[in-house]
Amino acid sequence: MADPESSSIRQINMQTSLTITLVGKGLFSFGNRDGAADQALLQHPQGLAYLNGALYIADTFNNAIRKLNLDTLQVSTVAKNLAQPNGLAVLNDHTLLIADTYRDRIVALNIINGKTTAWPPKK
């Protein structure tokens, strides 16, 4: 789950209710850093989507989409220069849809080649 107020991504075990932090340090520890999940920093993440073994994160106040590889626990930036992205949805096995909130548009991100297409296009 995304925890925007603490700039963290958490995992909840539904059987034991145990919660662990995958990415993030705490309430006043935020930023924009890729790398190992226990060292990476986010700022007010909101949307999440699972696609092909990775968790994609709408890193809202960093205006970026981040990828958490669940096998290696590495965080990387896969799209930037967005305008407070919020919601994420999976269109197919290689396309992520992004609510680019402050530009009032949807951006499709091809996770294979990194190309984006916006609807409607930027004015």
ZALUM-575538 format. One record per residue (C-alpha): residue number from 0; x, y, z; residue in three letters. Coordinates in steps of 0.5 Angstrom, whole numbers, plus 2048, in hexadecimal, padded with zeros to 3 digits. Layout:
N
<node><num>NUM</num><x>X</x><y>Y</y><z>Z</z><residuo>ALA</residuo></node>
...
***
This chain:
123
<node><num>0</num><x>800</x><y>800</y><z>800</z><residuo>MET</residuo></node>
<node><num>1</num><x>802</x><y>807</y><z>7FF</z><residuo>ALA</residuo></node>
<node><num>2</num><x>803</x><y>80B</y><z>805</z><residuo>ASP</residuo></node>
<node><num>3</num><x>803</x><y>812</y><z>802</z><residuo>PRO</residuo></node>
<node><num>4</num><x>804</x><y>816</y><z>809</z><residuo>GLU</residuo></node>
<node><num>5</num><x>80A</x><y>812</y><z>80B</z><residuo>SER</residuo></node>
<node><num>6</num><x>80D</x><y>812</y><z>804</z><residuo>SER</residuo></node>
<node><num>7</num><x>80D</x><y>80A</y><z>804</z><residuo>SER</residuo></node>
<node><num>8</num><x>80B</x><y>804</y><z>801</z><residuo>ILE</residuo></node>
<node><num>9</num><x>809</x><y>7FE</y><z>806</z><residuo>ARG</residuo></node>
<node><num>10</num><x>807</x><y>7F7</y><z>805</z><residuo>GLN</residuo></node>
<node><num>11</num><x>801</x><y>7F4</y><z>80A</z><residuo>ILE</residuo></node>
<node><num>12</num><x>801</x><y>7ED</y><z>80B</z><residuo>ASN</residuo></node>
<node><num>13</num><x>7FA</x><y>7EB</y><z>80B</z><residuo>MET</residuo></node>
<node><num>14</num><x>7FA</x><y>7E5</y><z>80F</z><residuo>GLN</residuo></node>
<node><num>15</num><x>7FE</x><y>7E8</y><z>815</z><residuo>THR</residuo></node>
<node><num>16</num><x>7FD</x><y>7EF</y><z>814</z><residuo>SER</residuo></node>
<node><num>17</num><x>804</x><y>7F1</y><z>814</z><residuo>LEU</residuo></node>
<node><num>18</num><x>806</x><y>7F7</y><z>810</z><residuo>THR</residuo></node>
<node><num>19</num><x>80D</x><y>7F8</y><z>80E</z><residuo>ILE</residuo></node>
<node><num>20</num><x>810</x><y>7FE</y><z>80A</z><residuo>THR</residuo></node>
<node><num>21</num><x>813</x><y>7FC</y><z>803</z><residuo>LEU</residuo></node>
<node><num>22</num><x>815</x><y>804</y><z>801</z><residuo>VAL</residuo></node>
<node><num>23</num><x>815</x><y>80A</y><z>806</z><residuo>GLY</residuo></node>
<node><num>24</num><x>818</x><y>80C</y><z>80C</z><residuo>LYS</residuo></node>
<node><num>25</num><x>813</x><y>80F</y><z>810</z><residuo>GLY</residuo></node>
<node><num>26</num><x>80E</x><y>816</y><z>811</z><residuo>LEU</residuo></node>
<node><num>27</num><x>814</x><y>81B</y><z>810</z><residuo>PHE</residuo></node>
<node><num>28</num><x>818</x><y>817</y><z>80B</z><residuo>SER</residuo></node>
<node><num>29</num><x>817</x><y>818</y><z>804</z><residuo>PHE</residuo></node>
<node><num>30</num><x>81A</x><y>81A</y><z>7FE</z><residuo>GLY</residuo></node>
<node><num>31</num><x>81C</x><y>817</y><z>7F7</z><residuo>ASN</residuo></node>
<node><num>32</num><x>821</x><y>811</y><z>7F7</z><residuo>ARG</residuo></node>
<node><num>33</num><x>822</x><y>80B</y><z>7F3</z><residuo>ASP</residuo></node>
<node><num>34</num><x>825</x><y>805</y><z>7F5</z><residuo>GLY</residuo></node>
<node><num>35</num><x>824</x><y>7FF</y><z>7FA</z><residuo>ALA</residuo></node>
<node><num>36</num><x>81D</x><y>800</y><z>7FD</z><residuo>ALA</residuo></node>
<node><num>37</num><x>820</x><y>801</y><z>804</z><residuo>ASP</residuo></node>
<node><num>38</num><x>824</x><y>807</y><z>802</z><residuo>GLN</residuo></node>
<node><num>39</num><x>81F</x><y>80A</y><z>7FC</z><residuo>ALA</residuo></node>
<node><num>40</num><x>81B</x><y>810</y><z>7FE</z><residuo>LEU</residuo></node>
<node><num>41</num><x>814</x><y>812</y><z>7FB</z><residuo>LEU</residuo></node>
<node><num>42</num><x>810</x><y>818</y><z>7FC</z><residuo>GLN</residuo></node>
<node><num>43</num><x>808</x><y>817</y><z>7FE</z><residuo>HIS</residuo></node>
<node><num>44</num><x>807</x><y>811</y><z>7F9</z><residuo>PRO</residuo></node>
<node><num>45</num><x>800</x><y>80F</y><z>7F8</z><residuo>GLN</residuo></node>
<node><num>46</num><x>7FE</x><y>80B</y><z>7F2</z><residuo>GLY</residuo></node>
<node><num>47</num><x>801</x><y>803</y><z>7F2</z><residuo>LEU</residuo></node>
<node><num>48</num><x>800</x><y>7FE</y><z>7EC</z><residuo>ALA</residuo></node>
<node><num>49</num><x>803</x><y>7F7</y><z>7EC</z><residuo>TYR</residuo></node>
<node><num>50</num><x>806</x><y>7F5</y><z>7E5</z><residuo>LEU</residuo></node>
<node><num>51</num><x>80B</x><y>7F0</y><z>7E3</z><residuo>ASN</residuo></node>
<node><num>52</num><x>80E</x><y>7EF</y><z>7E9</z><residuo>GLY</residuo></node>
<node><num>53</num><x>80F</x><y>7F6</y><z>7EB</z><residuo>ALA</residuo></node>
<node><num>54</num><x>80B</x><y>7FB</y><z>7EF</z><residuo>LEU</residuo></node>
<node><num>55</num><x>80A</x><y>802</y><z>7EC</z><residuo>TYR</residuo></node>
<node><num>56</num><x>809</x><y>808</y><z>7F0</z><residuo>ILE</residuo></node>
<node><num>57</num><x>806</x><y>80E</y><z>7EF</z><residuo>ALA</residuo></node>
<node><num>58</num><x>80B</x><y>813</y><z>7F2</z><residuo>ASP</residuo></node>
<node><num>59</num><x>807</x><y>819</y><z>7F2</z><residuo>THR</residuo></node>
<node><num>60</num><x>80B</x><y>81E</y><z>7F5</z><residuo>PHE</residuo></node>
<node><num>61</num><x>811</x><y>81C</y><z>7F1</z><residuo>ASN</residuo></node>
<node><num>62</num><x>80D</x><y>81C</y><z>7EB</z><residuo>ASN</residuo></node>
<node><num>63</num><x>80F</x><y>815</y><z>7E9</z><residuo>ALA</residuo></node>
<node><num>64</num><x>80E</x><y>80E</y><z>7E8</z><residuo>ILE</residuo></node>
<node><num>65</num><x>812</x><y>809</y><z>7EC</z><residuo>ARG</residuo></node>
<node><num>66</num><x>813</x><y>802</y><z>7EB</z><residuo>LYS</residuo></node>
<node><num>67</num><x>814</x><y>7FD</y><z>7F1</z><residuo>LEU</residuo></node>
<node><num>68</num><x>817</x><y>7F7</y><z>7EE</z><residuo>ASN</residuo></node>
<node><num>69</num><x>814</x><y>7F2</y><z>7F3</z><residuo>LEU</residuo></node>
<node><num>70</num><x>81A</x><y>7ED</y><z>7F2</z><residuo>ASP</residuo></node>
<node><num>71</num><x>820</x><y>7F1</y><z>7F3</z><residuo>THR</residuo></node>
<node><num>72</num><x>81C</x><y>7F6</y><z>7F8</z><residuo>LEU</residuo></node>
<node><num>73</num><x>81F</x><y>7FC</y><z>7F3</z><residuo>GLN</residuo></node>
<node><num>74</num><x>81C</x><y>802</y><z>7F2</z><residuo>VAL</residuo></node>
<node><num>75</num><x>81D</x><y>806</y><z>7EB</z><residuo>SER</residuo></node>
<node><num>76</num><x>819</x><y>80C</y><z>7E8</z><residuo>THR</residuo></node>
<node><num>77</num><x>816</x><y>80A</y><z>7E1</z><residuo>VAL</residuo></node>
<node><num>78</num><x>812</x><y>811</y><z>7E0</z><residuo>ALA</residuo></node>
<node><num>79</num><x>813</x><y>818</y><z>7E2</z><residuo>LYS</residuo></node>
<node><num>80</num><x>811</x><y>81F</y><z>7E0</z><residuo>ASN</residuo></node>
<node><num>81</num><x>80A</x><y>81D</y><z>7E2</z><residuo>LEU</residuo></node>
<node><num>82</num><x>805</x><y>822</y><z>7E6</z><residuo>ALA</residuo></node>
<node><num>83</num><x>803</x><y>81E</y><z>7EC</z><residuo>GLN</residuo></node>
<node><num>84</num><x>802</x><y>817</y><z>7EA</z><residuo>PRO</residuo></node>
<node><num>85</num><x>7FC</x><y>814</y><z>7EE</z><residuo>ASN</residuo></node>
<node><num>86</num><x>7F9</x><y>80E</y><z>7EC</z><residuo>GLY</residuo></node>
<node><num>87</num><x>7FC</x><y>808</y><z>7E8</z><residuo>LEU</residuo></node>
<node><num>88</num><x>7F9</x><y>803</y><z>7E4</z><residuo>ALA</residuo></node>
<node><num>89</num><x>7FB</x><y>7FD</y><z>7E0</z><residuo>VAL</residuo></node>
<node><num>90</num><x>7F9</x><y>7FD</y><z>7D8</z><residuo>LEU</residuo></node>
<node><num>91</num><x>7FC</x><y>7F7</y><z>7D6</z><residuo>ASN</residuo></node>
<node><num>92</num><x>803</x><y>7F3</y><z>7D7</z><residuo>ASP</residuo></node>
<node><num>93</num><x>807</x><y>7F9</y><z>7D5</z><residuo>HIS</residuo></node>
<node><num>94</num><x>803</x><y>7FF</y><z>7D6</z><residuo>THR</residuo></node>
<node><num>95</num><x>802</x><y>803</y><z>7DD</z><residuo>LEU</residuo></node>
<node><num>96</num><x>7FD</x><y>808</y><z>7DD</z><residuo>LEU</residuo></node>
<node><num>97</num><x>7FE</x><y>80F</y><z>7E1</z><residuo>ILE</residuo></node>
<node><num>98</num><x>7F9</x><y>814</y><z>7E3</z><residuo>ALA</residuo></node>
<node><num>99</num><x>7FE</x><y>81A</y><z>7E2</z><residuo>ASP</residuo></node>
<node><num>100</num><x>7F9</x><y>81E</y><z>7E7</z><residuo>THR</residuo></node>
<node><num>101</num><x>7FB</x><y>825</y><z>7E6</z><residuo>TYR</residuo></node>
<node><num>102</num><x>7FC</x><y>825</y><z>7DF</z><residuo>ARG</residuo></node>
<node><num>103</num><x>7F5</x><y>822</y><z>7DE</z><residuo>ASP</residuo></node>
<node><num>104</num><x>7F7</x><y>81C</y><z>7DA</z><residuo>ARG</residuo></node>
<node><num>105</num><x>7F8</x><y>815</y><z>7DA</z><residuo>ILE</residuo></node>
<node><num>106</num><x>7FF</x><y>812</y><z>7D8</z><residuo>VAL</residuo></node>
<node><num>107</num><x>801</x><y>80B</y><z>7D5</z><residuo>ALA</residuo></node>
<node><num>108</num><x>808</x><y>809</y><z>7D7</z><residuo>LEU</residuo></node>
<node><num>109</num><x>80B</x><y>803</y><z>7D3</z><residuo>ASN</residuo></node>
<node><num>110</num><x>80F</x><y>800</y><z>7D8</z><residuo>ILE</residuo></node>
<node><num>111</num><x>813</x><y>7FC</y><z>7D3</z><residuo>ILE</residuo></node>
<node><num>112</num><x>816</x><y>802</y><z>7CF</z><residuo>ASN</residuo></node>
<node><num>113</num><x>814</x><y>808</y><z>7D4</z><residuo>GLY</residuo></node>
<node><num>114</num><x>810</x><y>80C</y><z>7CF</z><residuo>LYS</residuo></node>
<node><num>115</num><x>80A</x><y>810</y><z>7D1</z><residuo>THR</residuo></node>
<node><num>116</num><x>804</x><y>812</y><z>7CE</z><residuo>THR</residuo></node>
<node><num>117</num><x>7FF</x><y>817</y><z>7D1</z><residuo>ALA</residuo></node>
<node><num>118</num><x>7F7</x><y>818</y><z>7D0</z><residuo>TRP</residuo></node>
<node><num>119</num><x>7F6</x><y>81D</y><z>7CE</z><residuo>PRO</residuo></node>
<node><num>120</num><x>7FD</x><y>820</y><z>7CC</z><residuo>PRO</residuo></node>
<node><num>121</num><x>800</x><y>825</y><z>7D0</z><residuo>LYS</residuo></node>
<node><num>122</num><x>7FE</x><y>82C</y><z>7CE</z><residuo>LYS</residuo></node>
***
